[in-house]
Amino acid sequence: MKTYSLELRHAPSKSRLNALSDNRLPAMRQRLETDADAVEWAQVEAELFAKRNRGANFRYIEAAVMELLPIGAPADADYRRIGRWVLNHEGANWRPTPTKQTA
């Protein structure tokens, strides 16, 4: 099983997401079998968060999904970003992290 992290942030709009202080919730962690399971888990958590929180500061919600890599993994990073869910007036949209092209 892999360990995944989910980070939720909220703001009145995408342009205000990085400008607001205290709009990031503590990261959640879950052990799951696959990336697809992690994407589904993130969608459910983001939609539950949106349902519980209304108002001007919750019009744009971003839920970033990352796989936490084991200690000593050959990668240079501690995690691998899978993508993010964005919930706004247009609905819920999945935005996968682009894969790196090697030359």
C-alpha positions in Angstrom: 0.0 0.0 0.0 1.1 3.6 -0.7 0.6 6.6 1.6 -1.2 9.6 0.1 -1.5 13.2 1.4 -4.4 15.5 0.7 -4.1 19.3 1.1 -7.2 21.4 1.0 -7.2 25.2 0.4 -10.1 27.6 -0.1 -10.6 31.2 -1.3 -13.2 33.5 -2.8 -11.5 32.9 -6.2 -8.5 31.4 -7.9 -6.7 34.7 -8.0 -7.1 35.1 -4.2 -6.0 31.6 -3.3 -2.3 32.5 -2.6 -3.1 35.9 -1.2 -5.2 34.7 1.7 -3.6 33.7 5.0 -4.9 30.8 7.0 -6.8 29.2 4.1 -5.0 25.8 4.2 -6.3 22.9 6.3 -3.9 20.4 8.0 -3.0 17.7 5.5 -4.9 14.4 5.7 -3.1 11.1 5.1 -4.5 7.8 3.9 -3.0 4.5 2.9 -4.5 3.2 -0.4 -3.7 0.7 -3.1 -3.6 2.9 -6.2 -3.5 6.4 -7.5 -7.1 6.0 -8.8 -8.2 5.2 -5.2 -6.4 8.4 -4.0 -8.1 10.5 -6.7 -11.5 9.2 -5.6 -10.7 9.7 -1.9 -9.7 13.3 -2.6 -12.8 14.0 -4.6 -15.1 12.8 -1.8 -13.2 14.8 0.9 -13.2 18.0 -1.2 -17.0 17.6 -1.9 -17.7 17.0 1.8 -15.6 20.0 2.7 -17.5 22.2 0.2 -20.8 20.9 1.5 -19.9 21.8 5.1 -18.5 25.2 4.3 -20.4 28.0 2.6 -19.7 31.7 2.1 -17.5 34.0 0.2 -14.2 32.4 1.3 -15.3 29.0 0.0 -16.2 29.7 -3.6 -12.9 28.2 -4.9 -11.6 25.0 -3.3 -8.4 23.2 -4.3 -7.6 19.6 -3.1 -4.0 18.6 -4.0 -3.2 14.9 -4.0 0.3 13.6 -3.5 1.9 10.2 -3.0 4.4 10.3 -0.1 7.5 8.5 -1.1 9.3 6.1 1.2 12.5 7.2 2.9 15.4 6.4 0.7 13.4 6.5 -2.6 15.6 7.1 -5.6 13.6 10.3 -6.4 15.0 13.7 -5.4 11.7 14.7 -3.8 9.8 13.4 -0.7 6.5 13.2 -2.6 5.0 12.8 -6.1 2.2 15.1 -7.0 -0.7 13.3 -8.7 -2.9 16.2 -9.4 -5.7 18.3 -7.8 -9.4 18.7 -7.7 -10.8 22.2 -8.2 -14.3 23.0 -7.0 -15.8 26.3 -8.2 -18.9 27.7 -9.8 -18.2 25.4 -12.8 -18.4 22.2 -10.7 -15.6 19.7 -9.8 -12.7 19.4 -12.2 -9.8 17.0 -12.0 -6.4 18.5 -13.1 -3.7 15.8 -13.3 -0.1 16.8 -12.9 1.6 16.8 -16.3 4.1 14.0 -16.8 7.7 15.1 -17.3 9.1 14.6 -20.7 12.7 13.2 -21.0 14.9 14.1 -23.9 
